[in-house]
């Protein structure tokens, strides 16, 4: 029964009708995005989700099987398969803009989940199907955005960040923008935008 309740709670994010979401969000996540550079340019983004207490309580009830307040490897794997893996269909709510183009996230890897102060923390890496070339990085902006507005991604964890690969630095600055939701109207997003690339 617990499993059925959780699958309903999480899966409804991707199937619920927009008209039902017009009132307000139902999940709140303090999200952090960390750009990761590699040989070919911007190759992936590390994402950290700090999930609200209500949703966390349901997840902890269902997946902290031994009730010790921690998630052991088998519990993390069960959570990944049942409450995370399907989010690939929503591209993990990762919005990466390059001028007028949108980058395509690949399947997440290096997924870790933990419990901290009663909240579930997701930590995972999302590679791009095609890495963003060095020449295009100055035009990149990164946001977490659920267009249905079932999830409200809070900006508390977003901060300026300098990504480094060998002798090259890319400075990303915190930025705000307004985007249209489905059935709710405009909301403000907080993310990172590349400001400059510096080679040492």
C-alpha positions in Angstrom: 0.0 0.0 0.0 2.8 2.4 0.8 4.5 1.6 -2.5 1.3 2.4 -4.4 0.8 5.6 -2.5 4.3 6.8 -3.3 4.2 5.9 -6.9 1.0 7.9 -7.2 2.5 10.9 -5.4 5.6 11.0 -7.6 4.3 9.8 -10.9 1.4 12.2 -10.9 4.0 14.9 -11.7 4.2 13.8 -15.3 0.6 12.7 -16.0 -1.7 15.1 -14.1 -3.7 17.5 -16.2 -2.5 21.1 -16.2 -6.0 22.3 -15.3 -5.7 20.5 -11.9 -2.5 22.3 -11.2 -3.7 25.9 -11.4 -4.0 26.4 -7.7 -0.4 26.0 -6.5 2.6 23.7 -6.4 2.5 20.4 -4.5 6.2 19.8 -4.0 8.9 22.3 -3.0 12.6 21.5 -3.8 15.6 23.6 -3.0 17.6 22.8 -6.1 21.3 23.3 -6.9 22.9 23.1 -10.3 26.6 22.7 -10.7 28.0 22.9 -14.3 30.7 20.3 -15.1 33.3 20.9 -17.8 35.2 18.4 -19.8 37.4 18.0 -22.8 34.5 18.7 -25.2 33.1 21.7 -23.3 30.1 21.7 -20.9 29.5 18.0 -20.7 27.1 17.6 -17.7 25.3 19.2 -14.8 25.4 17.9 -11.2 22.0 18.5 -9.6 21.2 18.4 -5.9 17.6 18.4 -4.7 16.7 19.1 -1.1 13.1 17.9 -1.0 10.4 19.4 1.2 9.5 17.9 4.6 6.1 16.5 3.6 7.3 14.7 0.5 10.4 13.6 2.3 8.3 12.1 5.1 6.5 9.9 2.6 9.7 8.8 1.0 11.4 8.0 4.3 8.3 6.0 5.4 8.5 3.9 2.3 12.2 3.5 1.7 14.0 3.7 5.1 12.9 0.1 5.6 14.8 -0.6 8.8 13.8 2.8 10.3 17.3 3.8 11.3 17.1 7.3 9.8 19.6 6.5 7.1 19.4 5.1 3.6 21.6 2.1 3.0 22.7 1.0 -0.5 19.8 -1.4 -1.1 17.3 1.3 0.2 18.8 3.9 -2.2 18.6 1.5 -5.1 14.9 0.8 -4.4 14.2 4.5 -4.2 16.1 5.2 -7.4 14.2 2.5 -9.3 10.7 3.5 -8.0 10.8 7.2 -7.2 13.6 8.6 -9.5 14.2 6.6 -12.6 10.9 7.7 -14.3 12.0 11.4 -14.1 14.1 10.8 -17.2 10.8 11.4 -19.1 10.7 14.9 -17.7 14.5 15.4 -18.3 14.8 15.9 -14.5 13.3 19.4 -15.0 16.7 20.6 -16.2 16.3 23.5 -18.6 19.6 24.4 -20.5 19.3 27.3 -23.0 21.9 28.1 -25.6 20.7 31.3 -27.3 17.4 30.1 -28.8 18.2 26.4 -28.5 17.5 23.9 -25.8 20.1 21.3 -24.9 18.9 17.7 -24.4 19.8 16.0 -21.1 20.7 12.3 -21.2 19.9 9.7 -18.6 21.1 10.5 -15.1 24.1 8.7 -13.5 25.9 8.6 -10.1 22.6 8.8 -8.2 22.9 9.1 -4.4 20.1 9.7 -1.9 20.4 10.5 1.7 18.4 11.8 4.7 19.5 15.1 6.3 17.5 16.8 9.1 14.3 14.9 8.1 14.6 15.8 4.4 15.5 13.6 1.4 18.5 14.7 -0.6 18.9 13.6 -4.2 22.4 14.1 -5.7 22.9 13.1 -9.3 24.7 13.9 -12.6 22.9 14.7 -15.9 25.1 14.5 -19.0 24.1 16.1 -22.3 23.4 13.9 -25.3 25.6 16.3 -27.2 28.1 18.3 -25.1 27.9 22.1 -25.4 31.0 23.2 -27.3 33.5 25.6 -25.8 32.5 28.3 -28.3 28.9 28.1 -27.2 29.4 28.1 -23.5 29.2 32.0 -23.1 25.6 31.7 -24.4 24.5 29.1 -21.8 21.9 29.5 -19.0 20.8 26.7 -16.7 17.6 26.4 -14.7 15.4 23.9 -12.9 11.8 24.3 -14.1 8.7 22.2 -13.9 6.4 23.8 -16.5 3.4 22.1 -14.9 4.3 23.9 -11.7 3.6 20.7 -9.7 7.1 21.3 -8.3 8.3 24.7 -7.2 12.1 24.8 -7.4 13.2 27.2 -4.6 16.3 29.4 -5.3 18.0 29.2 -1.9 20.7 26.8 -3.0 21.6 28.7 -6.3 24.8 30.7 -6.1 27.5 32.1 -8.4 29.9 29.3 -9.5 33.2 28.9 -11.3 33.6 25.7 -13.2 37.2 24.6 -14.0 38.7 22.3 -16.5 42.5 22.1 -16.7 43.6 25.7 -17.3 40.2 27.1 -18.3 37.6 28.7 -16.0 34.0 29.5 -16.8 32.2 31.9 -14.4 28.5 31.3 -14.0 26.4 34.1 -12.4 23.1 33.7 -10.5 20.3 35.1 -12.7 16.5 35.4 -12.7 14.1 35.1 -15.5 10.3 34.7 -15.9 8.8 31.7 -17.7 5.3 30.6 -18.5 3.8 27.6 -16.8 1.0 25.4 -18.0 -2.2 26.7 -16.5 -0.6 28.8 -13.7 0.8 31.9 -15.4 4.3 33.4 -15.2 6.7 32.4 -12.4 10.3 33.6 -11.7 13.1 31.1 -12.1 16.5 31.4 -10.6 19.5 29.8 -12.3 23.0 30.3 -13.6 24.2 32.0 -16.8 27.7 31.9 -18.2 29.4 35.3 -17.9 32.9 34.7 -19.2 35.4 32.1 -20.1 39.0 32.6 -19.1 42.0 30.6 -20.2 45.0 30.4 -17.9 
